[in-house]
Amino acid sequence: VPGVRVGHATRIEGDHIRTGVTAILPHGGNIFRQKVPGAIYNFNSFGKMAGSLQVDELGNIETPIVLTNTLSVGTAVEATAAWVLAQEGNEDVRSVNALVGETNDGFLNDIRGQHVRAEDVFRAIESAATGKVAEGSVGAGTGTRSFGYKSGIGTASRVTTPIGGQEYTVGVLVQSNFGRDLYINGVPFTREMDRMQQQGNGQMKGSRLEEQEQMQREGQMQRPERRKQDQLKSSRLEEDDGSAMIIIATDAPLSDRNLRRMAKRSFMGMGRTVGYMSNFSGDFAIAFSTAYTIPPGGIRLVDPAPALIGNNEMNPLFQAVEEATQEAIYNALFMSGSVTGRDGNHMEAIPLDKVIEVMDHYNMRHLNDRFSN
């Protein structure tokens, strides 16, 4: 989305620190003086989302959006507020609603050490730039994991079909830290990887019909084989309970109410991967528009006064945010390398060659080209 800036501060030290900060700035000006319309939707609230109540009440965002780990939210709030107070033009400001979200990176990172410092937050904010965003094990995604593999920060965007003759852009950034059984465009990737491991040579075997027949025979599987399958599945159980932060930007002129409706739809994209928002999952989506700004006071409510997109015209934006969220989660996986961290805990990168092999087996690659033809 034009004008939106993203920056990272990555902390990798010794064999135990694997964490960081990611900052998203709606524009390059004074965000407190030029607030943007915004909204938050929480699908499951087992998490920390500092600043959410004021956004719900007023419908605007006045600081950079900062992501970090669970036990560093307090540090990030304090640092974000300090950064805003130090901006030229904010000398008389007495209240700042710092917006900070998190996921728990404690498997790879010594999260109890609270190693994120104010300087890391400043570095993420001040390094934020437009253009291509670094993905994978960077910033707030340094220590995260998803679906049994190393994950991190992922991004994706879509351009809508015309709304009133105008195309709009929707961009999504995710801090992905959830999930056990991965589906890619409907393909059960985790199940197929388990099947390959059971076969012992890591290769796909048989036709789809033969596989379906095998699934029907699973109830007749010999006990040692079933025990091995259960062990493979149980190794991912603790990843059932994770979290996701989803940040949505658009240049479409929207009210905070319709931004919240967009934020809600992002979880449909998450569901396509098959993340199901488990009991201990903290799943939050923040959406904002860059189409206009909101001064902190005075006669004008917005600058410039826009013609807002109405309810009946929202469908292209709903579709865009669902698709971009799904792809951003995949990119968080595809762009991450293997990482070893605290206590020797290790997360492998997703094997991209196996992703291609499984997708080809289901004839599910290059869907866009096939549909366009």
Phi, psi and omega per residue, in radians:
V1 nan 2.189 -3.070
P2 -0.957 2.341 3.072
G3 1.575 -0.353 -3.140
V4 -1.306 2.391 -3.080
R5 -2.079 2.503 3.107
V6 -2.319 2.391 3.093
G7 -2.417 2.696 3.139
H8 -2.243 2.616 2.879
A9 -2.238 2.075 -3.056
T10 -1.896 2.262 3.108
R11 -1.965 1.840 3.020
I12 -2.198 1.875 -3.096
E13 -2.422 2.392 3.130
G14 0.997 -2.567 3.134
D15 -1.911 0.237 -3.024
H16 -2.335 -0.253 -3.137
I17 -1.772 2.010 3.134
R18 -2.469 1.383 -3.041
T19 -2.659 -3.012 3.128
G20 2.946 -2.929 -3.080
V21 -2.393 2.445 2.999
T22 -2.176 2.350 -3.131
A23 -2.142 2.379 3.094
I24 -2.081 2.124 -3.139
L25 -1.940 2.137 -3.126
P26 -1.072 -0.511 3.074
H27 -2.749 3.063 -3.052
G28 -1.615 0.085 -3.132
G29 -1.631 -2.797 3.090
N30 -1.420 1.771 -3.025
I31 -1.146 -0.565 3.127
F32 -1.150 -0.682 3.140
R33 -1.432 -0.385 3.120
Q34 -2.224 1.243 -3.114
K35 -1.126 2.754 3.086
V36 -2.048 2.596 3.070
P37 -1.113 2.411 -3.088
G38 -2.686 2.880 3.135
A39 -2.716 2.755 3.137
I40 -2.267 2.408 3.012
Y41 -2.216 2.208 3.097
N42 -1.897 2.112 -3.132
F43 -1.467 -0.739 3.040
N44 -2.473 2.227 -2.860
S45 -1.748 0.497 3.050
F46 -1.456 1.226 -3.087
G47 -2.996 3.122 -3.102
K48 -2.014 2.099 3.131
M49 -2.267 1.426 -3.072
A50 -1.153 2.369 3.095
G51 1.573 -0.005 -3.022
S52 -1.201 -0.608 -3.053
L53 -1.129 -0.715 3.137
Q54 -1.200 -0.633 3.079
V55 -1.109 -0.734 3.084
D56 -1.052 -0.670 -3.072
E57 -1.324 -0.786 -2.990
L58 -1.788 -0.370 3.099
G59 1.320 0.444 3.080
N60 -2.495 2.832 3.134
I61 -2.088 2.302 -3.015
E62 -2.153 0.114 3.121
T63 -2.439 2.920 2.921
P64 -0.993 2.594 3.017
I65 -1.560 2.155 -3.036
V66 -2.052 2.357 3.083
L67 -2.069 2.479 3.116
T68 -2.747 -2.743 3.095
N69 -1.661 2.909 -2.980
T70 -0.959 -0.832 -3.039
L71 -1.513 0.120 3.088
S72 -1.969 0.168 3.134
V73 -1.063 -0.765 -3.132
G74 -1.038 -0.788 3.097
T75 -1.057 -0.747 -3.110
A76 -1.175 -0.654 3.081
V77 -1.083 -0.857 -3.121
E78 -1.075 -0.753 -3.109
A79 -1.210 -0.699 3.127
T80 -1.115 -0.762 3.095
A81 -1.075 -0.743 3.134
A82 -1.097 -0.700 3.135
W83 -1.120 -0.745 3.129
V84 -1.135 -0.781 -3.132
L85 -1.054 -0.520 -3.095
A86 -1.422 -0.137 -3.110
Q87 -1.269 2.470 3.118
E88 -1.024 2.314 -3.103
G89 1.717 -0.150 -3.110
N90 -1.877 0.370 -3.040
E91 -1.093 -0.469 -3.107
D92 -1.773 0.115 -3.099
V93 -1.232 2.340 -3.127
R94 -2.097 -0.053 3.137
S95 -2.576 2.277 3.129
V96 -2.310 2.242 3.120
N97 -1.710 1.447 3.126
A98 -1.168 2.312 -3.072
L99 -1.898 1.889 -3.024
V100 -2.323 2.243 3.069
G101 -2.106 3.017 -3.022
E102 -2.721 2.819 2.772
T103 -2.363 2.898 -3.042
N104 -1.681 1.997 -3.125
D105 -1.791 0.448 -2.985
G106 -1.206 -0.180 3.081
F107 -1.262 -0.767 -3.125
L108 -1.704 -0.406 -3.034
N109 -1.956 2.519 3.012
D110 -1.297 1.331 -3.021
I111 -1.151 -0.531 3.135
R112 -1.161 -0.372 3.115
G113 -1.302 -0.236 3.113
Q114 0.827 1.072 -2.997
H115 -1.449 -0.208 3.094
V116 -1.226 2.308 -3.134
R117 -2.034 2.878 3.114
A118 -0.982 -0.636 -3.127
E119 -1.069 -0.568 3.101
D120 -1.167 -0.707 3.106
V121 -1.134 -0.800 3.110
F122 -1.023 -0.751 -3.099
R123 -1.119 -0.718 3.122
A124 -1.117 -0.765 -3.125
I125 -1.166 -0.822 -3.029
E126 -1.303 -0.336 3.089
S127 -1.579 -0.058 -3.078
A128 -1.064 2.354 -3.093
A129 -2.500 2.785 3.042
T130 -1.367 3.003 3.081
G131 1.651 -2.761 -3.059
K132 -1.085 2.378 -3.089
V133 -1.776 2.316 3.032
A134 -1.114 2.357 -3.085
E135 -2.161 2.973 3.104
G136 1.594 -2.432 -3.049
S137 -1.452 1.201 3.127
V138 -2.349 2.745 3.048
G139 0.894 -2.320 -3.114
A140 -1.185 -0.156 3.103
G141 -1.706 0.110 -3.060
T142 -1.021 -0.673 -3.064
G143 -1.948 0.230 -3.053
T144 -1.583 2.859 -3.113
R145 -2.597 2.662 -3.124
S146 -2.593 2.412 3.002
F147 0.996 0.541 3.109
G148 1.472 0.137 -3.133
Y149 -2.309 2.878 3.048
K150 -1.164 2.333 -3.134
S151 -2.181 -2.719 3.140
G152 2.869 -2.339 3.103
I153 -1.672 2.325 3.064
G154 -2.323 2.619 3.120
T155 -2.382 2.775 3.032
A156 -2.882 2.842 3.124
S157 -2.581 2.835 3.076
R158 -2.459 2.610 2.968
V159 -1.858 2.250 -3.052
T160 -1.302 2.800 2.848
T161 -1.142 2.735 -3.032
P162 -1.019 2.399 3.020
I163 -2.059 1.941 -3.053
G164 1.044 0.609 3.138
G165 1.435 0.040 -3.067
Q166 -2.124 2.304 3.013
E167 -1.537 2.567 3.109
Y168 -2.270 2.731 -3.130
T169 -1.852 2.432 3.024
V170 -2.141 2.146 3.092
G171 -2.038 2.481 -3.120
V172 -2.261 2.364 2.974
L173 -2.129 2.326 3.109
V174 -2.123 2.489 2.872
Q175 -1.806 1.755 -2.925
S176 -1.708 2.160 -3.072
N177 -2.661 0.946 -3.010
F178 -2.689 2.951 2.871
G179 1.720 2.583 3.105
R180 -2.098 -0.990 -3.058
D181 -1.840 1.881 -3.023
L182 -1.479 2.308 2.955
Y183 -2.012 2.351 3.111
I184 -2.074 1.947 -3.072
N185 0.884 0.709 3.106
G186 1.523 -0.121 -3.125
V187 -1.528 2.230 -3.106
P188 -1.354 1.381 -3.018
F189 -1.084 -0.799 -3.108
T190 -1.075 -0.757 3.131
R191 -1.072 -0.700 -3.134
E192 -1.223 -0.613 3.069
M193 -1.138 -0.706 3.065
D194 -1.049 -0.731 -3.123
R195 -1.107 -0.733 3.130
M196 -1.105 -0.703 3.129
Q197 -1.145 -0.646 3.113
Q198 -1.152 -0.606 3.124
Q199 -1.262 -0.366 2.970
G200 1.598 -0.251 -3.112
N201 -2.057 0.095 3.063
G202 1.174 0.368 -3.128
Q203 -2.080 2.561 3.041
M204 -1.212 2.477 3.124
K205 -2.315 2.542 2.958
G206 1.409 2.905 3.097
S207 -1.493 2.994 3.092
R208 -1.082 -0.668 3.124
L209 -1.091 -0.752 3.119
E210 -1.100 -0.653 3.118
E211 -1.148 -0.723 3.125
Q212 -1.100 -0.684 3.084
E213 -1.124 -0.660 3.108
Q214 -1.110 -0.711 3.115
M215 -1.044 -0.667 3.129
Q216 -1.197 -0.421 -3.138
R217 -1.577 -0.007 -3.056
E218 -1.021 -0.548 3.119
G219 -1.168 -0.324 3.127
Q220 -1.740 0.139 -3.101
M221 -1.078 2.462 3.114
Q222 -1.122 2.633 -3.043
R223 -1.002 -0.792 3.126
P224 -1.036 -0.688 3.134
E225 -1.155 -0.750 3.128
R226 -1.135 -0.670 3.124
R227 -1.094 -0.716 3.115
K228 -1.103 -0.744 3.111
Q229 -1.077 -0.753 3.135
D230 -1.105 -0.646 3.121
Q231 -1.149 -0.701 3.117
L232 -1.082 -0.715 -3.132
K233 -1.239 -0.703 -3.083
S234 -1.167 -0.420 3.133
S235 -1.146 -0.297 -3.140
R236 -1.844 0.023 -3.012
L237 -1.022 -0.763 -3.063
E238 -1.160 -0.319 3.115
E239 -1.427 -0.123 3.035
D240 -0.935 -0.710 -3.051
D241 -1.740 1.701 3.130
G242 -2.450 -2.813 -3.056
S243 -2.562 2.854 3.050
A244 -2.519 2.356 2.942
M245 -1.884 2.224 -3.111
I246 -2.100 2.101 3.128
I247 -1.948 2.204 -3.039
I248 -2.099 2.197 3.069
A249 -2.087 2.531 3.052
T250 -2.594 2.642 3.025
D251 -1.682 0.135 3.072
A252 -1.305 2.364 3.120
P253 -1.309 1.833 -3.053
L254 -2.239 2.617 2.964
S255 -1.296 2.831 3.081
D256 -1.089 -0.511 3.122
R257 -1.147 -0.782 3.128
N258 -1.304 -0.429 2.992
L259 -1.140 -0.667 3.088
R260 -1.139 -0.653 3.091
R261 -1.111 -0.662 3.052
M262 -1.124 -0.794 -3.135
A263 -1.008 -0.702 3.130
K264 -1.057 -0.728 -3.084
R265 -1.222 -0.338 -3.141
S266 -1.051 -0.507 -3.116
F267 -1.272 -0.269 2.981
M268 -1.208 -0.636 3.047
G269 -1.143 -0.696 3.076
M270 -1.094 -0.690 -3.135
G271 -1.133 -0.492 3.134
R272 -1.168 -0.316 -3.122
T273 -1.514 -0.202 -1.162
V274 -0.693 1.288 2.899
G275 -1.625 2.280 -3.018
Y276 -2.052 0.292 3.042
M277 0.973 1.256 -3.051
S278 -1.258 3.088 -3.026
N279 -0.975 -0.787 -3.079
F280 -1.659 0.394 -3.085
S281 -1.678 2.351 3.041
G282 -1.867 1.823 -3.001
D283 -2.102 1.927 -3.064
F284 -2.241 2.465 3.050
A285 -2.167 2.296 3.104
I286 -2.032 2.212 3.138
A287 -2.149 2.453 3.074
F288 -2.519 2.776 3.111
S289 -2.030 2.459 3.089
T290 -1.738 0.132 -3.011
A291 -1.240 -0.426 3.130
Y292 -2.740 2.851 3.115
T293 -2.090 2.857 -3.067
I294 -2.158 1.962 3.114
P295 -1.140 2.715 -3.121
P296 -1.221 -0.272 -3.138
G297 -2.972 -2.999 3.100
G298 1.725 -2.971 -3.039
I299 -1.323 -0.762 -3.063
R300 -1.353 2.399 3.076
L301 -1.469 -0.633 3.136
V302 -2.422 2.821 -3.105
D303 -2.529 2.003 -0.194
P304 -1.377 2.850 3.131
A305 -1.224 2.034 -3.062
P306 -1.679 2.834 2.916
A307 -1.580 1.912 -3.022
L308 -1.348 2.547 3.052
I309 -1.217 2.330 -3.073
G310 -1.506 2.987 -3.110
N311 -0.973 -0.749 -3.030
N312 -1.233 -0.174 -3.107
E313 -1.876 0.216 -3.005
M314 -1.456 -0.270 -3.000
N315 -0.974 -0.768 3.119
P316 -1.054 -0.587 3.107
L317 -1.263 -0.644 3.072
F318 -1.079 -0.811 3.140
Q319 -1.102 -0.719 -3.109
A320 -1.098 -0.759 -3.093
V321 -1.240 -0.606 3.089
E322 -1.112 -0.835 -3.113
E323 -1.157 -0.764 -3.094
A324 -1.162 -0.639 3.103
T325 -1.125 -0.792 3.113
Q326 -1.011 -0.839 -3.105
E327 -1.173 -0.648 3.132
A328 -1.087 -0.660 3.101
I329 -1.131 -0.741 3.078
Y330 -1.080 -0.748 -3.112
N331 -1.138 -0.573 3.071
A332 -1.044 -0.612 3.075
L333 -1.342 -0.863 -3.003
F334 -1.169 -0.435 -3.079
M335 -1.688 0.039 -3.100
S336 -1.751 2.452 3.011
G337 -1.681 3.017 3.111
S338 -1.171 2.550 -3.107
V339 -2.427 2.358 2.969
T340 -1.944 2.368 -3.068
G341 -2.427 -2.420 -3.039
R342 -0.848 2.336 3.084
D343 0.971 0.445 -3.129
G344 1.328 0.123 3.112
N345 -1.059 2.431 -3.009
H346 -2.336 2.431 3.014
M347 -2.207 2.167 3.113
E348 -1.376 2.592 2.959
A349 -1.200 2.612 3.079
I350 -1.115 2.329 -3.107
P351 -1.331 1.809 -3.034
L352 -1.122 -0.545 3.098
D353 -1.120 -0.616 3.105
K354 -1.279 -0.598 3.057
V355 -1.023 -0.830 -3.137
I356 -1.100 -0.747 -3.127
E357 -1.081 -0.797 -3.125
V358 -1.173 -0.750 -3.140
M359 -1.108 -0.696 3.090
D360 -1.136 -0.646 3.140
H361 -1.057 -0.615 3.116
Y362 -1.609 0.029 -3.102
N363 0.971 0.783 -3.052
M364 -2.080 0.290 3.024
R365 -1.610 2.791 3.068
H366 1.006 0.678 -3.113
L367 -1.103 -0.694 -3.108
N368 -1.057 -0.753 3.129
D369 -1.117 -0.711 -3.118
R370 -1.172 -0.720 -3.135
F371 -1.202 -0.646 -3.100
S372 -1.202 -0.419 3.118
N373 -1.517 nan nan
